[in-house]
Amino acid sequence: MMDSYTRRLSLALLTGVILFGTGQWPRDAANISIFNAFFHPTTMPIITEF
C-alpha cells in the first residue's frame, strides 16, 4: 500500500538507525532518542510493511 516515495523515505530512516546502532555515527543523547522513537510500537508496522 505504500507508494515508492514513502518506501524510500522509510528505507532511508532505517539506514540511519543502522548507522546509529553500529556506531558509524557518534552516539549521543540525540541519536539514542531518535533510535528509541523509530522503534516505538506505533512506527514498527511501517518496517514490517516491507
HURAGI-V538754 format. One record per run of one state. SS is the DSSP state (helix for helix, strand for strand, loop for the rest). FROM is the first residue (numbers start at 1). TO is the last residue. If there is no record, write none. Layout:
SS,FROM,TO
SS,FROM,TO
This chain:
loop,1,3
helix,4,22
loop,23,28
helix,29,38
loop,39,40
helix,41,48
loop,49,50
